[in-house]
Amino acid sequence: MKTHRLLALAALIWPLLVSGAPAPTSLPSEEAKPAYTPFPLHPLPTLATDGGRSRRVLVIPIKETIDLGLAPFVTRMLEARAHDVSAVILDVDTFGGRVDAAVKIRDALLATRIPTIAFVNRRAISAGALISLAADHIVFTRGASMGAATPIEMSGGEAKAVGEKMVSYMRSEMASTAQAKGRDGRLAEAMVDADIALEGVTEKGKLLTVTTNDAARLGLADAQAETLNELLKALGLEYAEVKRANTNWAEQLARFLTNPVVSGLLMSLGMLGLLLELYTPGFGFAGALGLLCLVLFFGGHMVVDLAGWEEVTLFILGLIALAAEIFILPGFGVAGVLGIAMIAASLIMAMLSLPLGTAWDLGLVNDAMSTVMLSLVGTTLLAIAGMRFLPDSRLGRGLILQTTLGSRGGDVDKERASYAAPEGWSNYVGQRGVAKTDLRMSGKAKIGGELVDVVSQGEYIDAGTPIRVVDVEGVRVVVVADSEEPQA
């Protein structure tokens, strides 16, 4: 009996000697449980048993700023290599970029059947976090970070918070992406919305950004590797042929042309060139330059899947309406306003890829409108400068009334004297004719059987009204309404 008691006593004392603490007598309470239970790690798959000697691996760089040209590049690479690579490794080191570009890359990654690995080679911030979450596996280097994915909009060169609707959209994108790959959507949401608090992970008011150790603890990191070779060895592909993806010349050019500064300059020069060409006879340097700039603008945006033929067609219709206002319906009426509206709308649409509501909440519509409006203002200023320094053009003489008009007697100002009338034009003085278009204050009139570009003395003259030539100033034929019957 004493032996049994001693054995029972020893059974009670032994756990104390081993652990230094009383043995638990019941399950831990709810309060004693960890505040957060991470998802389990997803071990990297072994993709080859022979070191991958007959395999290929594609490495796609996700570096620097994520811009509009990166999305079609990644999509093209995934589609072109779908049948001849064993894995795609995204070499990620970015502070983020455009949300619309990141969403397109995310969609392409979710759609591909190639095993994808995001190699967070130091940082995957903002849009980089969305792209990394879309990969099948995430591998961190030592000292890497991922998160801080709340969207912002740029206004006046400053970053500002977006509305709740956009935060909600981005939160759902991040969560659904994480869940599609078996990760915890709550962690992804906390990277977007500072109002989300996860006890033991992040507190309210702070966006979640995880380090390498955090990612491993929370189940976001599947492994850690310091180099690409280490990662390939972990995949069983240490002897595989590594192909590094490079952008082609068209994608490089498109990324340059879609830069906001470059695209704005192309818009301004393109519209200015066509405007000058509409007001000057023939098709010369201005028209060719304008057409080239607009081809580069729309072509670059078509390569990155922003613009399509719809935007091009709308722009052409706007030009037709504007030309009708200039040549058929002189003045500035419905056709002119409609033409400018269609041109502006086509340019704005060419700079958007996300749905209009989402693009509006994100501030992309405001950015595009600002770029287009600045281009229109720039075009106007350049047109004024052109009219100032190119007064011999039809644009200059048609839109600017340079001097006070009156009798031919008296002093002639210096500017007026510097432009001699073409030979024979002085014979128009005193002749009568008929206004063939409304003169507001420029238009066309038939004088002596010829159709002539004329300007009035500041009055509006309706088409069909008899007119009389009172002066010829350089290349400007000045007329007034005449009560007498026109000459045949």
ZAKELUM-692438 format. One record per residue (C-alpha): x, y, z; residue number from 1. Coordinates in steps of 0.001 Angstrom, whole numbers, plus 500000, padded with zeros to 6 digits. Each point is the difference from the previous one (the first is absolute). Example, Ala and Ser with C-alpha at 12.3 -4.5 7.8 and 13.67 -1.06 7.14 Angstrom:
// ZAKELUM-692438
[[512300, 495500, 507800], 1]
[[501370, 503440, 499340], 2]
//
This chain:
// ZAKELUM-692438
[[500000, 500000, 500000], 1]
[[502771, 502438, 500911], 2]
[[501671, 499187, 496700], 3]
[[496891, 500990, 498055], 4]
[[499715, 503261, 501953], 5]
[[503625, 500809, 499322], 6]
[[499514, 499365, 496310], 7]
[[496911, 502232, 499946], 8]
[[501864, 502751, 501860], 9]
[[502913, 499703, 497587], 10]
[[497594, 500332, 497054], 11]
[[498768, 503308, 501408], 12]
[[503458, 501355, 500868], 13]
[[501792, 498979, 496772], 14]
[[498277, 502578, 497699], 15]
[[500958, 502723, 502500], 16]
[[503623, 498963, 499884], 17]
[[500000, 499903, 496198], 18]
[[498062, 503179, 499190], 19]
[[500477, 502034, 503126], 20]
[[496264, 500816, 499989], 21]
[[496839, 498267, 501190], 22]
[[498554, 497494, 497582], 23]
[[496839, 501223, 498347], 24]
[[496879, 498502, 501429], 25]
[[497602, 501347, 497330], 26]
[[499923, 501424, 496476], 27]
[[501020, 503654, 499675], 28]
[[497182, 502519, 500101], 29]
[[499003, 502093, 497005], 30]
[[501923, 502938, 501451], 31]
[[503157, 497934, 500164], 32]
[[499874, 499019, 496316], 33]
[[502155, 501908, 497505], 34]
[[498285, 503142, 498728], 35]
[[500696, 499042, 496398], 36]
[[500424, 496593, 498419], 37]
[[501936, 500291, 496731], 38]
[[499241, 497947, 496958], 39]
[[502379, 497046, 499564], 40]
[[503052, 500352, 497789], 41]
[[499788, 498655, 496467], 42]
[[503291, 498172, 499391], 43]
[[501631, 500654, 496664], 44]
[[499316, 497223, 497516], 45]
[[502791, 497914, 498533], 46]
[[499529, 500613, 496297], 47]
[[502702, 497602, 498796], 48]
[[501895, 496980, 501327], 49]
[[503086, 500310, 497806], 50]
[[500824, 503586, 500894], 51]
[[497998, 501242, 497030], 52]
[[502662, 499269, 497399], 53]
[[497413, 499879, 497233], 54]
[[497791, 502780, 501403], 55]
[[499734, 503740, 499451], 56]
[[499190, 502704, 502551], 57]
[[498781, 503474, 499045], 58]
[[501011, 502958, 502209], 59]
[[497869, 503140, 499601], 60]
[[501280, 503187, 501691], 61]
[[497449, 502048, 501965], 62]
[[502314, 502890, 500719], 63]
[[499774, 503701, 500749], 64]
[[496638, 501659, 499212], 65]
[[497132, 497827, 498775], 66]
[[498813, 501926, 496955], 67]
[[497567, 499468, 497156], 68]
[[502541, 498298, 497774], 69]
[[500800, 497256, 502518], 70]
[[496582, 498301, 499843], 71]
[[500003, 499046, 496296], 72]
[[503641, 498923, 500321], 73]
[[499239, 497559, 502842], 74]
[[496853, 498766, 498238], 75]
[[501914, 499401, 496771], 76]
[[502720, 498094, 501824], 77]
[[497528, 497751, 501823], 78]
[[498115, 499212, 496806], 79]
[[503071, 499504, 497811], 80]
[[501764, 497692, 502471], 81]
[[496972, 498013, 501165], 82]
[[501180, 496789, 498319], 83]
[[503784, 500002, 500371], 84]
[[500829, 501054, 503578], 85]
[[499672, 498058, 503254], 86]
[[499645, 503056, 502215], 87]
[[499767, 503796, 499903], 88]
[[501880, 501976, 502640], 89]
[[499001, 503618, 500570], 90]
[[503075, 501891, 501210], 91]
[[498188, 502635, 502086], 92]
[[501652, 503157, 501292], 93]
[[497602, 502933, 499739], 94]
[[498388, 502761, 502023], 95]
[[496844, 499642, 497910], 96]
[[498412, 501969, 497194], 97]
[[496752, 500163, 498077], 98]
[[497150, 497903, 501368], 99]
[[498498, 499342, 496554], 100]
[[503286, 498525, 498773], 101]
[[500334, 497831, 503129], 102]
[[496427, 498719, 499639], 103]
[[500692, 498883, 496419], 104]
[[503154, 498170, 501095], 105]
[[498058, 498388, 502846], 106]
[[497343, 498757, 497579], 107]
[[502644, 498544, 497690], 108]
[[501681, 498154, 502897], 109]
[[496727, 498543, 501233], 110]
[[499145, 498837, 496480], 111]
[[503279, 498234, 499189], 112]
[[500548, 496303, 500710], 113]
[[503767, 500354, 500308], 114]
[[501270, 499694, 503601], 115]
[[500827, 503555, 501106], 116]
[[502289, 501102, 502812], 117]
[[500284, 503583, 501247], 118]
[[503597, 500533, 501132], 119]
[[499737, 503035, 502290], 120]
[[503525, 501179, 499447], 121]
[[499983, 502723, 502671], 122]
[[496541, 501621, 499639], 123]
[[496486, 499562, 498580], 124]
[[498225, 503180, 501022], 125]
[[496535, 501191, 498955], 126]
[[499223, 498685, 496494], 127]
[[502965, 497643, 500379], 128]
[[498172, 498292, 502877], 129]
[[496958, 499315, 497811], 130]
[[502187, 498448, 497308], 131]
[[501883, 497857, 502542], 132]
[[496786, 498702, 501562], 133]
[[498847, 498842, 496554], 134]
[[502939, 497572, 499729], 135]
[[499699, 496356, 501039], 136]
[[502886, 500334, 502458], 137]
[[501769, 502919, 501682], 138]
[[503676, 499827, 500960], 139]
[[501676, 502766, 502014], 140]
[[503611, 501016, 500240], 141]
[[501499, 500999, 503339], 142]
[[498847, 503493, 501008], 143]
[[497185, 500172, 497433], 144]
[[496610, 501683, 500486], 145]
[[496529, 499865, 498443], 146]
[[496799, 502000, 500518], 147]
[[498852, 503639, 500320], 148]
[[497624, 499589, 497056], 149]
[[497455, 502733, 500641], 150]
[[499252, 501928, 496779], 151]
[[500798, 503696, 499723], 152]
[[499344, 502685, 497420], 153]
[[502346, 502744, 498877], 154]
[[498707, 503553, 500107], 155]
[[502229, 502986, 499447], 156]
[[503067, 497810, 500414], 157]
[[498845, 498799, 503429], 158]
[[498727, 496549, 500982], 159]
[[496503, 500043, 501484], 160]
[[497763, 497299, 501445], 161]
[[497257, 498657, 497750], 162]
[[496353, 499519, 500909], 163]
[[498518, 497032, 501824], 164]
[[498644, 498550, 496753], 165]
[[503482, 499636, 498557], 166]
[[501416, 498643, 503257], 167]
[[497190, 497437, 500031], 168]
[[500769, 499007, 496407], 169]
[[503716, 499572, 500658], 170]
[[499306, 498157, 503245], 171]
[[497810, 497483, 498185], 172]
[[502589, 499599, 497218], 173]
[[502735, 499231, 502520], 174]
[[497835, 497655, 502075], 175]
[[498637, 498041, 497036], 176]
[[503496, 499670, 498539], 177]
[[501401, 498647, 503255], 178]
[[497091, 497602, 500440], 179]
[[500348, 498730, 496430], 180]
[[503466, 498756, 500948], 181]
[[499012, 498593, 503407], 182]
[[501249, 502924, 502066], 183]
[[498245, 501938, 502729], 184]
[[497936, 502803, 498473], 185]
[[499920, 501869, 503320], 186]
[[503730, 500658, 499762], 187]
[[499616, 501317, 496463], 188]
[[497148, 502293, 501076], 189]
[[502090, 501373, 502858], 190]
[[502621, 501042, 497461], 191]
[[497411, 502269, 498351], 192]
[[497715, 501266, 502763], 193]
[[501496, 501563, 503118], 194]
[[496669, 499562, 501798], 195]
[[500467, 496219, 500064], 196]
[[501596, 498742, 503210], 197]
[[501266, 496449, 500517], 198]
[[500927, 499298, 503590], 199]
[[503562, 498878, 500243], 200]
[[500704, 501183, 496438], 201]
[[499079, 503631, 499462], 202]
[[498043, 502639, 501862], 203]
[[497345, 502358, 498688], 204]
[[501349, 503069, 498261], 205]
[[503065, 498290, 498529], 206]
[[500368, 498267, 496667], 207]
[[501477, 496531, 500098], 208]
[[503498, 499596, 498579], 209]
[[501653, 496665, 500749], 210]
[[503687, 499188, 500258], 211]
[[501542, 496696, 499023], 212]
[[499560, 498604, 503521], 213]
[[496432, 501311, 500213], 214]
[[499149, 498449, 496649], 215]
[[501293, 496611, 501119], 216]
[[498127, 500212, 503318], 217]
[[496736, 501034, 498334], 218]
[[500152, 497492, 497188], 219]
[[500631, 502488, 497178], 220]
[[503527, 498766, 499250], 221]
[[500442, 496449, 498765], 222]
[[503790, 500093, 500240], 223]
[[503043, 502236, 500315], 224]
[[502811, 500225, 497461], 225]
[[502774, 502507, 499586], 226]
[[500715, 499478, 496319], 227]
[[498255, 498776, 496898], 228]
[[502260, 496922, 499999], 229]
[[498860, 499119, 503517], 230]
[[496390, 500311, 498908], 231]
[[500566, 497821, 496931], 232]
[[501682, 497353, 502166], 233]
[[497026, 500001, 502375], 234]
[[497742, 499384, 496982], 235]
[[502190, 497174, 498735], 236]
[[500969, 502074, 496966], 237]
[[503605, 500887, 500771], 238]
[[501160, 498748, 496579], 239]
[[497084, 501427, 498015], 240]
[[500533, 502476, 497174], 241]
[[499138, 503478, 501283], 242]
[[498374, 502404, 497541], 243]
[[499771, 503638, 501025], 244]
[[497093, 501848, 498409], 245]
[[500771, 503261, 498232], 246]
[[497654, 502573, 498551], 247]
[[500008, 500367, 496221], 248]
[[500537, 503312, 498246], 249]
[[496264, 500622, 499595], 250]
[[499359, 499559, 503734], 251]
[[502965, 502196, 500902], 252]
[[498760, 502698, 497635], 253]
[[496444, 499666, 501313], 254]
[[501160, 500395, 503612], 255]
[[501793, 503197, 498972], 256]
[[497075, 501358, 497982], 257]
[[497472, 499349, 502784], 258]
[[502008, 502016, 502504], 259]
[[497617, 502805, 501099], 260]
[[502442, 502752, 499014], 261]
[[500765, 498481, 496595], 262]
[[496368, 499173, 499203], 263]
[[498933, 503524, 500953], 264]
[[502638, 501483, 497684], 265]
[[498914, 497720, 497157], 266]
[[496390, 501075, 500464], 267]
[[500894, 503693, 499946], 268]
[[502232, 499799, 496925], 269]
[[497575, 497695, 498202], 270]
[[496954, 502217, 500482], 271]
[[501972, 503153, 499245], 272]
[[501346, 498554, 496745], 273]
[[496558, 498935, 498795], 274]
[[498455, 503306, 501074], 275]
[[502570, 501976, 498013], 276]
[[499467, 497703, 497038], 277]
[[496238, 500536, 500088], 278]
[[500520, 503747, 499709], 279]
[[502738, 499934, 497379], 280]
[[499725, 498764, 496425], 281]
[[501532, 496706, 498883], 282]
[[501610, 497362, 502187], 283]
[[503425, 500958, 501250], 284]
[[502400, 499649, 502895], 285]
[[497503, 500973, 502726], 286]
[[497483, 497388, 498918], 287]
[[502620, 497277, 499629], 288]
[[501473, 500762, 503443], 289]
[[496569, 500085, 501619], 290]
[[498964, 496724, 498405], 291]
[[503264, 498322, 501035], 292]
[[499613, 501143, 503626], 293]
[[496440, 498715, 500202], 294]
[[500959, 496675, 498400], 295]
[[502721, 499624, 502640], 296]
[[497561, 500926, 502770], 297]
[[497243, 497587, 499020], 298]
[[502446, 497327, 498823], 299]
[[501864, 499975, 503310], 300]
[[496758, 499757, 501976], 301]
[[498713, 497228, 497732], 302]
[[503135, 497924, 500610], 303]
[[499421, 500145, 503785], 304]
[[496303, 499129, 499518], 305]
[[498674, 503393, 501041], 306]
[[498704, 501375, 496720], 307]
[[498063, 498200, 497290], 308]
[[498458, 500835, 496671], 309]
[[496987, 501455, 501820], 310]
[[502105, 502854, 501367], 311]
[[501649, 500553, 496612], 312]
[[496612, 500105, 498259], 313]
[[498628, 502454, 502568], 314]
[[503033, 502248, 499508], 315]
[[499571, 499971, 496205], 316]
[[496296, 500857, 500353], 317]
[[500977, 502912, 502238], 318]
[[502422, 501279, 497354], 319]
[[497285, 499727, 497337], 320]
[[497583, 502004, 502153], 321]
[[502672, 502633, 500637], 322]
[[500837, 500211, 496294], 323]
[[496304, 500422, 499210], 324]
[[499847, 502886, 502440], 325]
[[502987, 501673, 498348], 326]
[[499194, 499508, 496323], 327]
[[496249, 499473, 499770], 328]
[[498557, 501716, 503067], 329]
[[502325, 502932, 500756], 330]
[[499917, 501304, 503516], 331]
[[499824, 497902, 503120], 332]
[[496834, 498003, 500481], 333]
[[498706, 496540, 500763], 334]
[[502334, 498201, 497588], 335]
[[503083, 501618, 501497], 336]
[[499009, 499262, 503589], 337]
[[499065, 496428, 499082], 338]
[[503280, 499501, 498143], 339]
[[502114, 501218, 502912], 340]
[[497977, 497861, 502426], 341]
[[500503, 496863, 497890], 342]
[[503740, 500666, 499633], 343]
[[500414, 500560, 503755], 344]
[[497921, 496897, 500820], 345]
[[502032, 497809, 497640], 346]
[[503282, 501183, 501537], 347]
[[498742, 499427, 503551], 348]
[[498639, 496534, 499150], 349]
[[503347, 499075, 498434], 350]
[[501671, 500485, 503380], 351]
[[497654, 497770, 502020], 352]
[[499881, 496214, 500318], 353]
[[497964, 499308, 503126], 354]
[[496178, 500328, 500041], 355]
[[498942, 503642, 499987], 356]
[[498552, 499929, 503534], 357]
[[503118, 498407, 501458], 358]
[[502302, 502269, 498011], 359]
[[498041, 503012, 501266], 360]
[[500297, 498954, 503644], 361]
[[503692, 499291, 499596], 362]
[[500595, 503447, 498510], 363]
[[501097, 498675, 496610], 364]
[[497220, 501925, 498244], 365]
[[501084, 503228, 501681], 366]
[[503610, 499338, 499018], 367]
[[499014, 499331, 496390], 368]
[[497750, 503077, 499875], 369]
[[502781, 502145, 501442], 370]
[[502455, 498741, 497397], 371]
[[497543, 500636, 497153], 372]
[[499004, 503437, 501289], 373]
[[503656, 501020, 500375], 374]
[[500600, 498802, 496451], 375]
[[497061, 502031, 498698], 376]
[[501253, 503077, 501839], 377]
[[503459, 499407, 498592], 378]
[[498552, 499613, 496528], 379]
[[498098, 503280, 500375], 380]
[[503103, 501874, 501153], 381]
[[502080, 498572, 497169], 382]
[[497247, 500882, 497507], 383]
[[499951, 503588, 501263], 384]
[[503772, 500143, 499670], 385]
[[499710, 498587, 496483], 386]
[[497455, 502624, 499025], 387]
[[502225, 502689, 501476], 388]
[[503118, 498954, 498111], 389]
[[498345, 498552, 496888], 390]
[[497545, 502757, 499015], 391]
[[500180, 499072, 496305], 392]
[[498187, 496719, 500659], 393]
[[496263, 499663, 499654], 394]
[[499880, 499194, 503691], 395]
[[501585, 503317, 500865], 396]
[[497987, 502181, 497680], 397]
[[496776, 498131, 500661], 398]
[[499993, 500189, 503770], 399]
[[501861, 503206, 500855], 400]
[[498867, 503489, 499150], 401]
[[503418, 501641, 500148], 402]
[[499226, 503682, 499405], 403]
[[497218, 502498, 500190], 404]
[[498265, 499956, 496656], 405]
[[498749, 503027, 498178], 406]
[[500820, 502103, 496969], 407]
[[503208, 499464, 498154], 408]
[[501144, 503536, 500760], 409]
[[502169, 501064, 502902], 410]
[[502960, 498368, 501644], 411]
[[500586, 496301, 499711], 412]
[[501305, 498300, 503148], 413]
[[503303, 498176, 499901], 414]
[[498574, 496503, 500251], 415]
[[497525, 500607, 497190], 416]
[[502664, 501510, 497776], 417]
[[502259, 496992, 500381], 418]
[[497670, 497752, 497993], 419]
[[499547, 500723, 496338], 420]
[[496829, 498861, 498229], 421]
[[500427, 497295, 497359], 422]
[[500106, 501306, 496479], 423]
[[496533, 500955, 498736], 424]
[[498264, 499826, 503367], 425]
[[499852, 503781, 500290], 426]
[[497554, 499957, 497093], 427]
[[497411, 498504, 502341], 428]
[[499602, 503347, 501807], 429]
[[496601, 501496, 499145], 430]
[[498668, 496855, 498354], 431]
[[496734, 498501, 501107], 432]
[[498978, 496408, 500490], 433]
[[497940, 497607, 502078], 434]
[[500873, 498238, 503288], 435]
[[499958, 496290, 499248], 436]
[[500322, 499036, 503673], 437]
[[499172, 501732, 503246], 438]
[[502784, 502451, 500866], 439]
[[500679, 499645, 503753], 440]
[[502307, 501852, 499408], 441]
[[501714, 498006, 497274], 442]
[[498641, 497891, 497184], 443]
[[499689, 499878, 496242], 444]
[[498488, 502361, 497476], 445]
[[499580, 499964, 496243], 446]
[[501586, 503097, 498462], 447]
[[500309, 500531, 496266], 448]
[[499141, 496349, 499370], 449]
[[502723, 498717, 502386], 450]
[[499647, 498387, 503433], 451]
[[502135, 502031, 502403], 452]
[[500858, 499702, 503717], 453]
[[498861, 503208, 501669], 454]
[[499579, 501566, 503441], 455]
[[497459, 502519, 501194], 456]
[[500620, 503173, 501977], 457]
[[498728, 498413, 503200], 458]
[[496374, 499503, 498967], 459]
[[498228, 496711, 499353], 460]
[[498854, 499691, 496401], 461]
[[497586, 497250, 499017], 462]
[[500515, 497844, 496944], 463]
[[498346, 501490, 496907], 464]
[[500492, 503581, 501164], 465]
[[501476, 502428, 497419], 466]
[[503482, 501136, 501039], 467]
[[502539, 502568, 498844], 468]
[[503798, 499871, 500295], 469]
[[501265, 503001, 501935], 470]
[[503636, 499070, 500509], 471]
[[502751, 497458, 499277], 472]
[[502495, 499711, 502845], 473]
[[502818, 497692, 499049], 474]
[[498190, 496737, 499376], 475]
[[496747, 501133, 501673], 476]
[[497052, 501040, 497877], 477]
[[497755, 502177, 502169], 478]
[[496317, 500338, 499148], 479]
[[496864, 501709, 501319], 480]
[[496327, 499356, 499409], 481]
[[498794, 501896, 496948], 482]
[[496493, 501214, 499405], 483]
[[500474, 500166, 496238], 484]
[[499517, 497018, 497695], 485]
[[503179, 497963, 499476], 486]
[[501861, 500062, 496762], 487]
[[499538, 497073, 497685], 488]
//
